[in-house]
Amino acid sequence: MTNEQKNSNSEQDNTNYGEPNIKWEYKILNINVETTIPPKSDPVKDSEKLNGYLSPDFIKKQFPTQYKEIKEVHPANQLQKILNMIGEEGWELVESERIGKFLFFIFKRKKKKK
């Protein structure tokens, strides 16, 4: 559900009068916000598509990863967990922007001196 990019290009921020010439690094978190939900695997429906040649139990046993129950986590909880992980790394969320089906979260932090 996520795609991260890190941009280590630095820019000078002249708005911080107490610390001129601060160098920043940026991280962009890209989230695909499609509203279509992929269909769930159903061994009964798949058996019907095969005109009953394979039973639902057989299909489920032969393809366990395709038919295992997945406990769904609410998207808000997923996002909160991701944002907290990024925050623990010292990143500050500075902006979010939606472009088409993508939602971008832009983070920055002071660039570490080498």
Summary of the structure (lengths in Angstrom):
residues: 114
radius of gyration: 22.5
end to end distance: 33.5
largest distance: 74.9
contacts: 216
relative contact order: 0.22
helix: 28%
strand: 32%
